[in-house]
Amino acid sequence: MARVVLDISDPGLKLTVELMLQAEGHEVVMKGGEVTIADSPEAALAAADDSQALVLTPPSGVPDAISAMHQGVYGYILLPLQPGEAPLMTSRAMREKEQDHKTPDKLIPLAEIEKNHIESVLRACKGNQVKAAQTLGIGRNTLWRKIKSWNSPASDE
């Protein structure tokens, strides 16, 4: 779950959002959160450099919220609050933040993913290549060529 900073000036609204987030397992903190929920586009923009920022906005403020999104704010939450919306948007912002931290050197090439999948299907089929090929939806010859290519010197390049 996310650590959330609430930059909301209305005490009643702040308490409501805090209780909604805590009920879904999020932790509300004073600073250093992964997600910030602000009650103005300006405050959300200021927070967007350090965390995923969400802005609370009435329907009349949606154009300003969208403008803020073009400048780096993750999203907005419409007022009046709907049950579950603030925790849902917080979870989505957190997932997006986690995706942003993936660096290219951690990504796996498609050929390696394919090889790992074929190997796991072969294990599940107890080495039976005919059954593995059927499970994978490819021909036996295609499976055989793929396995053979893993052992060839050209596949190491």
N, CA and C of each residue as an Amber inpcrd file, in Angstrom:
protein
   471
   0.8290000  -1.1770000   0.0000000   0.0000000   0.0000000   0.0000000
   0.8780000   1.2470000   0.0000000   0.2740000   2.3680000  -0.3250000
   1.0150000   3.6080000  -0.5100000   1.1010000   4.4270000   0.7730000
   2.1840000   5.1900000   0.8460000   2.3220000   6.2190000   1.8780000
   1.8470000   7.5120000   1.2130000   0.8520000   8.1640000   1.8170000
   0.1840000   9.2900000   1.1770000   0.3020000  10.5610000   2.0160000
   0.6770000  11.6570000   1.3600000   0.6810000  12.9760000   1.9800000
  -0.6080000  13.6740000   1.5480000  -1.3160000  14.2600000   2.5050000
  -2.5350000  14.9930000   2.1970000  -2.2620000  16.4910000   2.3300000
  -2.3340000  17.2130000   1.2230000  -2.1570000  18.6660000   1.2010000
  -3.5350000  19.2790000   0.9490000  -4.3860000  19.1720000   1.9820000
  -5.7860000  19.5860000   1.8780000  -6.0620000  20.5810000   3.0070000
  -6.5450000  21.7680000   2.6410000  -6.7410000  22.8170000   3.6410000
  -8.0300000  22.6510000   4.4540000  -9.0880000  22.0930000   3.8850000
 -10.3570000  21.9030000   4.5880000 -10.2190000  20.7210000   5.5580000
 -10.2930000  20.9750000   6.8830000 -10.0950000  19.8950000   7.8570000
 -11.0760000  18.7360000   7.7100000 -12.3340000  19.0320000   7.4080000
 -13.3420000  17.9720000   7.2600000 -13.0510000  17.0940000   6.0520000
 -12.6960000  17.7080000   4.9320000 -12.3580000  16.9670000   3.7220000
 -11.0830000  16.1500000   3.9370000 -10.1190000  16.7510000   4.6080000
  -8.8500000  16.0510000   4.8780000  -9.1020000  14.8000000   5.7260000
  -9.9090000  14.9360000   6.7630000 -10.2180000  13.7960000   7.6310000
 -10.9620000  12.7090000   6.8580000 -11.8920000  13.1250000   6.0200000
 -12.6610000  12.1530000   5.2250000 -11.7440000  11.3620000   4.3000000
 -10.8710000  12.0560000   3.5830000  -9.9380000  11.3830000   2.6640000
  -9.0050000  10.4760000   3.4530000  -8.5200000  10.9640000   4.5860000
  -7.6120000  10.1650000   5.4200000  -8.2740000   8.8600000   5.8600000
  -9.5100000   8.9440000   6.3240000 -10.2220000   7.7430000   6.7740000
 -10.4880000   6.7790000   5.6140000 -10.8180000   7.3220000   4.4430000
 -11.0600000   6.4730000   3.2690000  -9.7770000   5.7130000   2.8890000
  -8.6590000   6.4210000   2.9190000  -7.3820000   5.7990000   2.5440000
  -6.9660000   4.7440000   3.5720000  -7.0850000   5.0810000   4.8410000
  -6.6940000   4.1360000   5.8880000  -7.5620000   2.8910000   5.8770000
  -8.8230000   3.0340000   5.5350000  -9.7210000   1.8810000   5.4810000
  -9.2840000   0.8910000   4.4040000  -8.5870000   1.3860000   3.3830000
  -8.1010000   0.5200000   2.3030000  -6.6460000   0.1020000   2.5060000
  -6.0550000   0.4620000   3.6510000  -4.7030000   0.0100000   3.9720000
  -3.5880000   0.9770000   3.6290000  -3.9140000   2.1600000   3.1380000
  -2.8850000   3.1530000   2.8450000  -2.4770000   3.8510000   4.1350000
  -1.2620000   4.3670000   4.1680000  -0.7510000   5.0620000   5.3440000
  -0.6650000   6.5560000   5.0310000  -1.2690000   7.3730000   5.8580000
  -1.2050000   8.8200000   5.6820000  -0.0340000   9.3440000   6.5050000
   0.8710000  10.0860000   5.8400000   2.0790000  10.6060000   6.4820000
   2.1430000  12.1230000   6.2800000   2.9720000  12.7730000   7.0670000
   3.1040000  14.2360000   6.9760000   4.0020000  14.6550000   5.8070000
   5.0640000  13.8650000   5.5450000   5.9550000  14.1730000   4.4200000
   6.6510000  12.8980000   3.9740000   7.2380000  12.9490000   2.7880000
   7.9720000  11.7980000   2.2750000   7.0930000  10.6940000   1.7190000
   5.8810000  11.0140000   1.3370000   4.9910000  10.0000000   0.7860000
   5.2810000   9.6940000  -0.6650000   4.7530000   8.5720000  -1.1090000
   4.9080000   8.1740000  -2.5070000   3.8260000   8.8150000  -3.3740000
   2.7040000   9.1540000  -2.7450000   1.5830000   9.7860000  -3.4360000
   1.1660000  11.0030000  -2.6100000   0.8260000  12.0970000  -3.3070000
   0.3100000  13.2950000  -2.6450000  -1.0690000  13.6000000  -3.2120000
  -2.0060000  13.8870000  -2.3190000  -3.3360000  14.3300000  -2.7360000
  -3.4680000  15.7750000  -2.2740000  -3.6830000  16.6820000  -3.2380000
  -3.7690000  18.1090000  -2.9440000  -5.1410000  18.6360000  -3.3410000
  -5.5160000  19.7660000  -2.7450000  -6.8210000  20.3480000  -3.0590000
  -6.7420000  21.4880000  -4.0660000  -5.5760000  21.6770000  -4.6930000
  -5.4580000  22.6750000  -5.7620000  -4.4640000  22.1700000  -6.8030000
  -4.6770000  22.5280000  -8.0630000  -3.7320000  22.1160000  -9.1040000
  -2.3130000  22.6280000  -8.8440000  -2.2070000  23.8250000  -8.2790000
  -0.8860000  24.3940000  -7.9920000  -0.1280000  23.5610000  -6.9580000
  -0.8280000  23.1730000  -5.8950000  -0.2000000  22.3450000  -4.8570000
   0.1700000  20.9760000  -5.4120000  -0.6930000  20.4240000  -6.2620000
  -0.4010000  19.1220000  -6.8710000   0.8180000  19.2260000  -7.7820000
   0.9140000  20.3060000  -8.5510000   2.0860000  20.5070000  -9.4190000
   3.3650000  20.6110000  -8.6040000   3.3020000  21.3130000  -7.4780000
   4.4770000  21.4510000  -6.6180000   4.9110000  20.0940000  -6.0680000
   3.9510000  19.2290000  -5.7810000   4.2620000  17.9140000  -5.2190000
   4.6770000  16.9110000  -6.2840000   4.3410000  17.1790000  -7.5470000
   4.5700000  16.2040000  -8.6220000   6.0440000  15.9070000  -8.8650000
   6.9330000  16.7840000  -8.4330000   8.3640000  16.5210000  -8.6100000
   8.8650000  15.4110000  -7.7010000   8.2350000  15.2660000  -6.5310000
   8.7110000  14.3060000  -5.5320000   7.8450000  13.0690000  -5.3820000
   6.6010000  13.1270000  -5.8700000   5.6900000  11.9950000  -5.6950000
   4.6510000  12.0070000  -6.8020000   3.8700000  10.9470000  -6.8540000
   2.7300000  10.9170000  -7.7560000   1.6750000  11.8340000  -7.1400000
   1.2090000  12.8160000  -7.8870000   0.2860000  13.7930000  -7.3290000
  -1.1140000  13.6290000  -7.9200000  -2.0830000  13.7420000  -7.0470000
  -3.4910000  13.7340000  -7.4240000  -4.0940000  15.0350000  -6.9220000
  -5.0360000  15.5860000  -7.6810000  -5.6860000  16.8230000  -7.2670000
  -7.1790000  16.5750000  -7.0670000  -7.6960000  17.0690000  -5.9460000
  -9.1320000  17.0220000  -5.6780000  -9.7510000  18.2050000  -6.4120000
 -10.8110000  17.9660000  -7.1670000 -11.4060000  19.0470000  -7.9390000
 -12.9120000  18.8680000  -8.1150000 -13.6390000  19.9870000  -8.0590000
 -15.0610000  19.9090000  -8.4070000 -15.1830000  19.8190000  -9.9240000
 -16.3510000  19.4590000 -10.4340000 -16.5040000  19.3570000 -11.8910000
 -16.0880000  20.6270000 -12.6380000 -16.3200000  21.7890000 -12.0530000
 -15.9500000  23.0390000 -12.7170000 -14.4270000  23.2240000 -12.8150000
 -13.6650000  22.4920000 -12.0010000 -12.2060000  22.6180000 -12.0090000
 -11.4950000  21.5730000 -12.8520000 -12.2460000  20.7090000 -13.5310000
 -11.6330000  19.6410000 -14.3280000 -10.6800000  20.1850000 -15.3950000
 -11.0320000  21.2620000 -16.1230000 -10.0630000  21.7770000 -17.1050000
  -8.7070000  22.1580000 -16.4850000  -8.7410000  22.7530000 -15.3010000
  -7.4860000  23.1020000 -14.6210000  -6.7370000  21.8400000 -14.1810000
  -7.4730000  20.8330000 -13.7340000  -6.8450000  19.5690000 -13.3290000
  -6.1910000  18.8900000 -14.5290000  -6.8590000  18.9160000 -15.6660000
  -6.2900000  18.3100000 -16.8710000  -5.0470000  19.0830000 -17.3160000
  -5.1040000  20.3920000 -17.2120000  -3.9240000  21.2090000 -17.5310000
  -2.7500000  20.8200000 -16.6260000  -3.0450000  20.6060000 -15.3460000
  -2.0000000  20.1830000 -14.4040000  -1.4570000  18.8040000 -14.7740000
  -2.3370000  17.9360000 -15.2730000  -1.8880000  16.6060000 -15.6950000
  -0.9170000  16.7110000 -16.8660000  -1.1360000  17.6610000 -17.7670000
  -0.2030000  17.8720000 -18.8790000   1.1610000  18.3300000 -18.3790000
   1.2000000  18.8480000 -17.1610000   2.4460000  19.3610000 -16.5950000
   3.0780000  18.4050000 -15.5850000   2.5030000  17.2060000 -15.4020000
   3.1450000  16.2270000 -14.5340000   2.3190000  15.6640000 -13.3980000
   1.1360000  16.2080000 -13.1540000   0.2570000  15.6540000 -12.1230000
  -0.3110000  14.3390000 -12.6550000  -0.3890000  13.3190000 -11.8050000
  -0.8500000  12.0010000 -12.2600000  -2.3230000  11.9980000 -12.6480000
  -3.1910000  12.5780000 -11.8170000  -4.6190000  12.5100000 -12.1040000
  -5.4220000  13.3640000 -11.1470000  -6.7300000  13.1990000 -11.2060000
  -7.5980000  13.9720000 -10.3260000  -8.6900000  13.0890000  -9.7390000
  -9.2440000  13.5800000  -8.6340000 -10.3430000  12.9230000  -7.9470000
 -11.4750000  13.9410000  -7.8790000 -12.6270000  13.5750000  -8.4220000
 -13.7560000  14.4960000  -8.4560000 -14.3930000  14.6710000  -7.0820000
 -14.7960000  15.9140000  -6.8130000 -15.5790000  16.2350000  -5.6370000
 -17.0190000  16.4360000  -6.0770000 -18.0080000  16.0470000  -5.3370000
 -17.9030000  15.4010000  -4.0380000 -17.3180000  13.9930000  -4.1710000
 -16.6680000  13.5660000  -3.1040000 -16.0080000  12.2580000  -3.1030000
 -17.0040000  11.1230000  -3.2950000 -16.5830000  10.1540000  -4.0670000
 -17.3680000   8.9310000  -4.2430000 -16.6790000   7.8210000  -3.4470000
 -17.4340000   6.9430000  -2.8120000 -16.8230000   5.8650000  -2.0330000
 -15.8410000   5.0540000  -2.8770000 -14.6390000   4.9090000  -2.3740000
 -13.6400000   4.0730000  -3.0240000 -12.7960000   4.7580000  -4.0830000
 -13.1790000   5.9580000  -4.5360000 -12.4320000   6.5940000  -5.6230000
 -11.0350000   7.0440000  -5.1880000 -10.9200000   7.6830000  -4.0340000
  -9.6130000   8.1590000  -3.5760000  -8.6350000   6.9930000  -3.3660000
  -9.0410000   5.9090000  -2.6900000  -8.1180000   4.7720000  -2.5540000
  -7.7600000   4.1330000  -3.8950000  -8.7340000   4.0550000  -4.8050000
  -8.4740000   3.4690000  -6.1220000  -7.4550000   4.3000000  -6.8910000
  -7.6520000   5.6080000  -6.9310000  -6.7140000   6.4690000  -7.6530000
  -5.3380000   6.4600000  -6.9910000  -5.3130000   6.3440000  -5.6740000
  -4.0360000   6.2610000  -4.9630000  -3.3000000   4.9790000  -5.3420000
  -4.0110000   3.8680000  -5.3920000  -3.3940000   2.5920000  -5.7850000
  -2.8830000   2.6510000  -7.2210000  -3.6570000   3.2430000  -8.1120000
  -3.2260000   3.3680000  -9.5090000  -1.9820000   4.2370000  -9.6200000
  -1.9610000   5.3420000  -8.8970000  -0.7920000   6.2290000  -8.9220000
   0.4370000   5.4940000  -8.3960000   0.2490000   4.6980000  -7.3670000
   1.3600000   3.9320000  -6.7860000   1.8900000   2.9100000  -7.7840000
   0.9970000   2.1980000  -8.4760000   1.4300000   1.2280000  -9.4820000
   2.2170000   1.9180000 -10.5920000   1.7410000   3.0850000 -11.0030000
   2.4300000   3.8400000 -12.0470000   3.8230000   4.2460000 -11.5740000
   3.9160000   4.6580000 -10.3220000   5.2190000   5.0440000  -9.7530000
   6.1640000   3.8510000  -9.7450000   5.6540000   2.6840000  -9.3670000
   6.4860000   1.4800000  -9.3600000   6.9450000   1.1280000 -10.7690000
   6.0910000   1.3140000 -11.7680000   6.4650000   1.0460000 -13.1570000
   7.5380000   2.0190000 -13.6240000   7.4570000   3.2850000 -13.1710000
   8.4380000   4.2990000 -13.5620000   9.8330000   3.9540000 -13.0730000
   9.9290000   3.2010000 -11.9730000  11.2360000   2.8750000 -11.4070000
  11.9210000   1.7050000 -12.1000000  11.2280000   1.0390000 -13.0040000
  11.8530000  -0.0550000 -13.7380000  12.8190000   0.5370000 -14.7550000
  14.0290000   0.0740000 -14.7040000  15.0350000   0.5860000 -15.6280000
  15.2230000  -0.3970000 -16.7720000  15.6610000   0.0940000 -17.9300000
  15.8180000  -0.7850000 -19.0920000  16.7100000  -1.9920000 -18.8420000
  17.7100000  -1.8790000 -17.9650000  18.5860000  -3.0220000 -17.7340000
  17.8730000  -4.1500000 -16.9800000  16.7100000  -3.8820000 -16.4030000
  15.9530000  -4.9200000 -15.7110000  14.9370000  -5.6000000 -16.6250000
  14.7500000  -5.0550000 -17.8240000  13.7840000  -5.6340000 -18.7460000
  14.3690000  -6.8820000 -19.3910000  13.5270000  -7.8560000 -19.6560000
  13.9690000  -9.1360000 -20.2140000  13.6550000  -9.1560000 -21.7040000
  14.6260000  -9.5390000 -22.5310000  14.3760000  -9.6310000 -23.9730000
  13.2900000 -10.6700000 -24.2730000  12.5510000 -10.4300000 -25.3500000
  11.4590000 -11.3160000 -25.7360000  11.9460000 -12.7500000 -25.9590000
  13.1200000 -12.9080000 -26.5730000  13.6470000 -14.2500000 -26.8380000
  13.8510000 -15.0270000 -25.5260000  14.2950000 -14.3250000 -24.4880000
  14.5040000 -14.9870000 -23.2010000  13.1690000 -15.3620000 -22.5490000
  12.1850000 -14.4850000 -22.6770000  10.8500000 -14.7880000 -22.1420000
  10.2730000 -16.0110000 -22.8580000  10.4310000 -16.0410000 -24.1900000
   9.9290000 -17.1710000 -24.9720000  10.6270000 -18.4610000 -24.5510000
  11.9500000 -18.4030000 -24.4130000  12.7070000 -19.5920000 -24.0190000
  12.2600000 -20.0840000 -22.6370000  12.1260000 -19.1630000 -21.6830000
  11.6900000 -19.5540000 -20.3330000  10.3060000 -20.1860000 -20.3540000
   9.4200000 -19.6400000 -21.1770000   8.0650000 -20.1840000 -21.2570000
   8.0800000 -21.5800000 -21.8830000   8.8070000 -21.7330000 -22.9510000
   8.8870000 -23.0430000 -23.6080000   9.4760000 -24.0740000 -22.6530000
  10.5320000 -23.6860000 -21.9370000  11.1420000 -24.6150000 -20.9730000
  10.1500000 -25.0050000 -19.8770000   9.3470000 -24.0450000 -19.4020000
   8.3910000 -24.3840000 -18.3450000   7.2850000 -25.2980000 -18.8830000
   6.8640000 -25.0810000 -20.1410000   5.8620000 -25.9680000 -20.7400000
   6.4510000 -27.3610000 -20.9320000   7.7050000 -27.4450000 -21.3680000
   8.3630000 -28.7500000 -21.5200000   8.4400000 -29.4820000 -20.1820000
   8.7700000 -28.7580000 -19.1180000   8.8110000 -29.3900000 -17.7900000
   7.4260000 -29.8960000 -17.3970000   6.3990000 -29.0800000 -17.6450000
   5.0370000 -29.4790000 -17.2980000   4.5900000 -30.6920000 -18.0980000
   5.1160000 -30.8100000 -19.3310000   4.7720000 -31.9550000 -20.1990000
   5.7690000 -33.0960000 -20.0260000   6.5990000 -33.0080000 -18.9840000
   7.5880000 -34.0420000 -18.6550000   8.4950000 -34.3830000 -19.8400000
   8.8940000 -33.3340000 -20.5900000   9.8260000 -33.5160000 -21.7010000
   9.1850000 -33.9800000 -22.9970000   7.9070000 -34.2450000 -23.0100000
   7.2160000 -34.7020000 -24.2130000   7.0530000 -33.5180000 -25.1730000
   7.8840000 -33.5060000 -26.2360000   7.8830000 -32.3810000 -27.1580000
   6.6030000 -32.3010000 -27.9880000   5.9950000 -33.4140000 -28.3010000
   4.7490000 -33.4100000 -29.0720000   3.6570000 -32.7140000 -28.2490000
   3.5240000 -33.1310000 -26.9940000   2.5160000 -32.5360000 -26.1230000
   2.8400000 -31.0610000 -25.8550000   4.1190000 -30.7310000 -25.6770000
   4.5260000 -29.3390000 -25.4370000   4.1930000 -28.4720000 -26.6400000
   4.4640000 -28.9610000 -27.8390000   4.1630000 -28.2040000 -29.0550000
   2.6580000 -27.9660000 -29.1660000   1.8630000 -28.9790000 -28.8480000
   0.4040000 -28.8130000 -28.8890000  -0.0370000 -27.7700000 -27.8630000
   0.5260000 -27.8390000 -26.6740000   0.1750000 -26.8900000 -25.6180000
   0.5470000 -25.4630000 -26.0190000   1.7090000 -25.3110000 -26.6620000
   2.1760000 -23.9950000 -27.0850000   1.4590000 -23.4870000 -28.3360000
   0.8040000 -24.3890000 -29.0430000   0.1200000 -24.0030000 -30.2620000
   1.0620000 -23.8000000 -31.4360000   2.1700000 -24.5520000 -31.4350000
   3.1260000 -24.4870000 -32.5410000   3.3810000 -25.8980000 -33.0430000
   3.9970000 -25.9950000 -34.2060000   4.3200000 -27.3040000 -34.7570000
   5.5160000 -27.9310000 -34.0490000   5.6110000 -29.2610000 -34.1470000
   6.7500000 -29.9670000 -33.5180000   8.0560000 -29.5010000 -34.1100000
   8.0970000 -29.3060000 -35.4390000   9.3400000 -28.8630000 -36.0850000
   9.7480000 -27.4710000 -35.6160000   8.7660000 -26.6050000 -35.4280000
   9.0670000 -25.2580000 -34.9280000   9.6630000 -25.3430000 -33.5330000
   9.0700000 -26.1570000 -32.6790000   9.5910000 -26.3360000 -31.3270000
  11.0080000 -26.8950000 -31.3880000  11.2350000 -27.8960000 -32.2260000
  12.5490000 -28.5000000 -32.3400000  13.5800000 -27.4520000 -32.7940000
  13.2290000 -26.6240000 -33.7920000  14.1560000 -25.5860000 -34.2810000
  14.4760000 -24.5650000 -33.1880000  13.4620000 -24.1990000 -32.4080000
  13.7000000 -23.2350000 -31.3290000  14.6600000 -23.8180000 -30.2880000
  14.4440000 -25.0690000 -29.9040000  15.3230000 -25.7120000 -28.9250000
  16.7320000 -25.8240000 -29.4800000  16.8480000 -26.2010000 -30.7520000
  18.1550000 -26.3390000 -31.3940000  18.8760000 -24.9900000 -31.4480000
  18.1220000 -23.9010000 -31.7010000  18.7580000 -22.5800000 -31.8160000
  19.3560000 -22.1170000 -30.4900000  18.8070000 -22.5940000 -29.3650000
  19.3510000 -22.1950000 -28.0710000  20.7520000 -22.7420000 -27.8740000
  21.0400000 -23.8530000 -28.5100000  22.3430000 -24.4970000 -28.3380000
  23.3460000 -24.0810000 -29.3940000  22.9140000 -23.2940000 -30.3970000
  23.8390000 -22.9090000 -31.4440000  24.6400000 -21.6870000 -31.0330000
  25.8930000 -21.5640000 -31.5380000  26.7230000 -20.4230000 -31.1860000
  26.1170000 -19.0900000 -31.6170000  25.3160000 -19.0660000 -32.6830000
  24.7310000 -17.8120000 -33.1800000  23.7250000 -17.2340000 -32.1910000
  23.1280000 -18.0710000 -31.3580000  22.1200000 -17.5760000 -30.4150000
  22.7530000 -16.8230000 -29.2590000  24.0640000 -16.9290000 -29.0910000
  24.7400000 -16.2330000 -27.9880000  25.0630000 -14.7890000 -28.3280000
  24.8910000 -14.3950000 -29.5980000  25.2650000 -13.0390000 -30.0010000
  24.2440000 -12.0340000 -29.5880000
